[in-house]
Amino acid sequence: MYKSKKKYELLELLNQRDQEIVSLRRQRDFHLKRIEKMNMTAAQRLVDYFIRWSDDYRKRQEVLNAKEEE
């Protein structure tokens, strides 16, 4: 009786630990995906900024060239 009770308690502890590990892994995966998404949006914002900057630069150059031709 005593051994089976002890064995049952150990199995319960192992089961509880496994559930905690699974929970922590899920939390980690969630946060990694969130960070990845944030990084992607930051990278996308940076790309968008450079695209806008290059468009603005090209327009300014066209205006300057037009003024020089006059």
Buried (B, 14 or more C-beta within 10 A) or exposed (E): EEEEEEEEEEEEEEEEEEEEEEEEEEEEEEEEEEEEEEEEEEEEEEEEEEEEEEEEEEEEEEEEEEEEEE
